[in-house]
Structures are given as C-alpha cells and as structure tokens.
Amino acid sequence: MGKQTISARDIAVTAVLMALSTACLGLGSFIPGISLILSFLCAVFVSVLAMQRKWMLSGLLFIGSGLLGFFLMPNKLQILPYLLFFGHYGIWKVALEQKLPKLIPQLFIKLVGYNIAQDICRIG
C-alpha cells in the first residue's frame, strides 16, 4: 500500500465528526433512555471516514471521541457501549465488506468479534 496523505480538509472533517460524536456521547449521559441510540449514531460518524478509506483518521476518531467522552462525561459507564460495541463497528464493517466480498465469512467474523466483546463485558 502507498502512503496515505492527510489534507487539512481531512483533519477538519475529523475534528467536526469528533465534536459531534462527543456531543452525542455527552447527551446520552444526560438522557439515559437514548444512550444506546446515541452510541450507535457515534458509530455512524466513525464509519463516514472509513467509507472514504481514511482508515487512520477513522481509528483516531474512534480513540479520540472515546477519550474525550471518558474525560468529559459525568457517568463513565455510559461510554462502555460505545467503546466495546458500537465505536469500532463502522471501521470493521467497511473493512470486511471491502476485503471479503462473500457474506458468510463477513457474518462469521462479526459474530466472533461481538462474542469477544460480550465476554469482556461479562468479565468486567
């Protein structure tokens, strides 16, 4: 693979998506009934960059919004669904769809990934 260049526009889009993602995570902390829906919405923001094949920026968006949400949210447990289930899903989904064109291997890998995340939740 070649070197991926990052333009100022890409950094600005990532910053705006990180602000939107952090705002949704914070809003989910104050309105507990819709916290899972807002965590999923944050995953949509991450997948926007992944669909443009900006893998590094989408990973940084996931990590940055997770860290900002952890430091800014009053209820730290509200960040766990985003970190364990929803946040990285957009990156993995787009990558799997591009690398594996067949549906059965995609579903198998997704099932294994979510079982691992569920086991982590049971241990913790």
KATA-V201791 format. One record per residue. N is the residue number from 1. PHI is phi as a letter, one per 20 degrees, with the letter a starting at -180 (999 if undefined). PSI is psi in radians with two decimals (999 if undefined). OMEGA is omega in whole degrees, -180 to 180 (none if undefined). Layout:
# KATA-V201791
n = <N N>
phi = <PHI PHI>
psi = <PSI PSI>
omega = <OMEGA OMEGA>
This chain:
# KATA-V201791
n = <1 2 3 4 5 6 7 8 9 10 11 12 13 14 15 16 17 18 19 20 21 22 23 24 25 26 27 28 29 30 31 32 33 34 35 36 37 38 39 40 41 42 43 44 45 46 47 48 49 50 51 52 53 54 55 56 57 58 59 60 61 62 63 64 65 66 67 68 69 70 71 72 73 74 75 76 77 78 79 80 81 82 83 84 85 86 87 88 89 90 91 92 93 94 95 96 97 98 99 100 101 102 103 104 105 106 107 108 109 110 111 112 113 114 115 116 117 118 119 120 121 122 123 124>
phi = <999 e f e e d e f f f f f f f f f f f f f f f f f f f f f f e c f f d f f f f f f f f f f f f f f f f f e m e f f f f f f f f f f f f f f f f f e e f d f f f e f f f f e d e f e f f f f f f f f f e e d f e f f f f f f f f f f f f f f f f f f f f f f>
psi = <2.57 3.00 2.35 2.15 2.54 2.11 2.96 -0.57 -0.74 -0.71 -0.69 -0.73 -0.72 -0.72 -0.72 -0.76 -0.59 -0.68 -0.74 -0.72 -0.78 -0.64 -0.72 -0.71 -0.71 -0.68 -0.63 -0.42 -0.55 -0.39 1.53 -0.40 -0.43 0.37 -0.63 -0.64 -0.73 -0.55 -0.68 -0.67 -0.63 -0.60 -0.53 -0.67 -0.68 -0.70 -0.33 -0.78 -0.60 -0.61 -0.43 0.12 0.60 1.25 -0.77 -0.73 -0.63 -0.64 -0.73 -0.60 -0.75 -0.84 -0.77 -0.75 -0.56 -0.76 -0.76 -0.73 -0.69 -0.71 -0.48 -0.39 2.42 -0.57 1.83 -0.40 -0.35 -0.30 -0.36 -0.76 -0.63 -0.79 -0.68 -0.59 -0.96 -0.63 -0.81 -0.11 -0.70 -0.66 -0.86 -0.65 -0.83 -0.72 -0.73 -0.69 -0.52 -0.59 -0.66 1.83 -0.30 2.55 -0.68 -0.84 -0.60 -0.85 -0.67 -0.79 -0.70 -0.72 -0.74 -0.74 -0.76 -0.53 -0.66 -0.77 -0.65 -0.67 -0.64 -0.68 -0.63 -0.64 -0.78 999>
omega = <179 179 -179 179 -180 180 178 178 179 179 179 178 178 180 179 178 177 177 178 180 179 178 178 178 178 178 177 177 -179 177 -170 -178 -178 -176 178 178 179 175 176 178 176 177 176 177 179 -177 176 178 180 179 177 -179 174 -171 -178 -180 178 175 177 176 178 -179 -178 179 175 179 178 177 179 -178 -174 -175 178 179 -174 -180 180 -179 -176 177 178 -177 -174 -173 -167 -171 -177 -176 -179 179 -178 -178 -179 -180 179 180 179 -177 -178 -177 -178 -173 -174 177 178 -179 180 -179 177 179 178 180 179 174 176 179 178 177 177 178 179 180 -177 none>
